[in-house]
Amino acid sequence: MNKSTYPHPLRSRIRAGELVLGSVLSAPTASVAAQTCGAGIDFLWVDTEHQPYGVEAMDVIPGLARMRGVAPMIRVAWNDPHLIKKAYDSGAVAVMVPQISTAEEAARAVQYARYPPLGQRGVSPNWPSITGDDWGNVIRTANEETVLVLQIESEEAYRNLDEIARVPGIDVLFAGPMDISASLGIVTQVQDPRVQDILRDIPRRLRGTGIATGTTLVDVAELQQKMSWGYRFLNVGSPLGYGLGVLQSHLGALRATPLQ
């Protein structure tokens, strides 16, 4: 196992405009995390918003990802200082905050994510004891490594996009196609032109702000389309979802094979 690299280069890569690709942690176990990190991803998306577990279930997983050179990104359940603090303290390089719709909500998230004087996050990370990184150095330099990802998931958020983007301390604004479709009254219809027009316009309006645009998709051609629109922070499906698709295809082929 590799030694942790601190600070993780995720934030510098985002600021340089590089393409950053990740995928989902399909189950909160160290073995699944290790195998997923071995696929060559840049970040590991740990979802504690919709999955039936919280950050307490992560244990060594964020530290393990760091030691594999992968940035753990934990999506918290809400814009809550307790949840955000615990996610970073468990080892997250990036924290994703859902349902940000106003500049005021964005400013609160920045405050919760940064140590003083840039914010008001309490000081006591525990992950350095797992990775072997210097605890004091981590505290002194954490604000330089910390990545904050805010989700744009509603028509209201889209209307307020320019004001949100002016809030200092945001690294990525991450468009959620499904929730955007719900806010428009056409839930699940993510290919509707109204949703796609919003998705096309977000990176255009963020150009020059220093904030990367992100989203999550499964189809490679659609991911490539979003890259051409200016998206640089992309979640590429989930290993479980892709694996089940291959399994279903193989099962279909075997069942269609004539028996001798």
N, C-alpha and C positions, 0 to 999 in steps of 0.2 A: 504494500500500500504506500502511496506517495505521501510525503509530508505536505501539510497545508501550505498554500501560498497566500500570504497576507501582505497587503490587502489584495482581495480578489480583483482582477482587472475588468469586471463587468461594467462598472460605471465609466471607466476611461474608454472602453470600447463603444459604449452607447454614445458618449460625447463625441467620439471620432466619426460617428455616422456609420459604423460597421454593421453588417448583418449579424444579428444575434438570434440563434435558434434554440428552442427548448422543447421539452415534452413533459407529459403528466406523470406523476408518481401514481401508479395504478393501485398500490396497496401500501399501507404504512409499515413496511418491514424493511430491515436493513438489506436483506438479500435482494429484494425487488429493486430497492434504491440503487444498490451497487451495480446490478445488471443494466439498469436503465442509464446510469451515468456512463457505463462502458460503451454506449451506442454512439458517443461522439457529440452529445448535446452540450450547449453552452450553459443552460440553466435547467433546473429540475423544478417543475411546478407542483407544489404541495398545496392541495386545496382543502382548507379547513372551513370554507364557507358552506359548501353543499355536501361534502362528504361527512359520514357519521362519526367523526373524530375531531378532536381539537389539537392544539399544538402540544399538549401534554403527551400525546401518543407518539411524538416524533423521536424522543429520546436521542440516540446518537445519529439519526439520519442526516440532519443538516451538517454536522461535523464530518460525517463520512463523505458527503457530497463535496465538501470543501477539500478534503484530502484526495479526492479524485479529480480536482481541478474544475469542478462544476459548481456553479452558483446556485444554492438553494433559494428558491423564491416561494414564500409562504403567502397564500391568499388568506387573509383574516376574514372573519364573518361580518365585521362591520367596522366603521370608522371610530374605533374605541381605543383610548390610550392604553388600557390594560392588555388588550389583545395584540396591539402593535408592539408594545414593549416586550411582551413574552415571546413573540415571534422572532424579533431581532436577538433577544437574549439567548434563545435556543440555537442560534447560529445562522439565521437567514441573512443572506447578502442583500436580497431584495424582499420587500413586503409589498403585496398588492392589496389595495383597499377598494372594495366594490362600491358602486352606487354613489359616485361623487357627481353632484349636479350643479354646485355653485362654487364660486371662488372662496366663499367663507368656509365651506366644507373642505376644500382643498388646503386652505391655510391651516386648518385644525390638524389635518393629517400630517402636514410638514412639521408642525410643532410636536406632535406625538412621536415622530420618527427620528428627530435629531436631539443630540445632547446639547445642553447649554454651551455657549450662548445662542446657538441657532435655533434651539427648541427647548422642550421641557421634559424630555424623556429621562426617567430615572436611571441611575448608573449601577449596573451589576450584572454583566454578561457571564454566562456559565459555560459557553461552548469552548473557550480557549483551553479549558482543562482537558477536553477531549482531543483537540487537534495538536496541542503542545505549543500553541502560540502564546506570546508574552501578554499576560492579562493587562498590565498597565499600558503597554504600547497600544493594544487594541482600543482601550478606552480613550486614550489621547488622540487617536487618529480615526476613530470610527466614523465621524461625520464625513470624512473624505471618501470612505468606502461605501457608505450606506446608499442603497438605491431605493427610490420610492416610485411605485407604479400605481397610478390612479386610474380607475375604470370609468370610462364614458359609456353610460348604458341607457340613456334616455334622450328623448327629444329635448327635454329641458337642459340637460347637460350639453347637448349640441348647440342649443341657442346661446349658452353661456360659455362656449369654448374659448373665445378670445379672452374673457375675463379670467377664466381658470388658468389659461396658459401664462398669464402675467404674474401668477403667484410664484415667488422664488422658491426653489428647492424641489421642484418636480423633475423627475428624470424621464418618465415614460407616461404617456396617456394612451390607455389601452381600450380600444373599442370593443364592446360586447355585442355582436350582431343579434343574438337571440333576444337579449333584453331590449335592444333598440327596437326590434320588431314588435315586442310586447307593448312598448310605450306608444307605438304608432297604431295600436289596435289590430295588428296583423301578426300576432304571435306565431312563431315558427316559420313565417314566410320571409326568410332572410334573403332570398333572391329577388324579392320585390324591388322595383326600381327606387322606391323611396328609401329603403334601407341601403341599397348599393350607392345611391347618390350621396348619402351621409358618409358612408365609409370612404368614398372617393375624395370627398371634400376635406375630411379631417386632416390628413397629412399635408394637403395643400395649404391649409390655414396655419399649420404648425411650422411650416418651412421658415427657417431663420430664427426660431425661438430657442434652439438648443434642446428642445424636448423631442424625444423619439416617439414615433407612432407605432403602436402594437395592436395585435389582434390574435385570435385563435381560430384555426381552420383545420380541416382534415385532408381535403383534396389538394394534391400537389399543384395541379394547374391553377387552382384558385389561389393558392399561396403565392405562386409566381406572379399572378395578376396583381395581387396586393403589393408585392415587392415593386412592381412597375409603377404602382400608384404612390410609392414612397414609404411603405411600411418597412421597418428595419428590425422590429422586435416581435418575433413570431413564435407562437406555440404551435408545434406540429403534431396535432392529434394526440393519441395516447398509445403506448405499446399494447395495452390490452385490446383496445379497439381495432388496431391494425392486425394484431394476431388473431383475433376472432374472425375477422374477414378472411384471412388466409385459411384458417381452419374450416370455415364454412365452404369455401371454394374447393378445398381438398376433399371434404366429405361428399360434396355434390359430384365431383369427378369420380370418386370411388363407387358411389352408389349407381352411377350411370354406366359403370364398366360391366360388360356382360360376364356372367360367371360361366366358367367352362365345365 
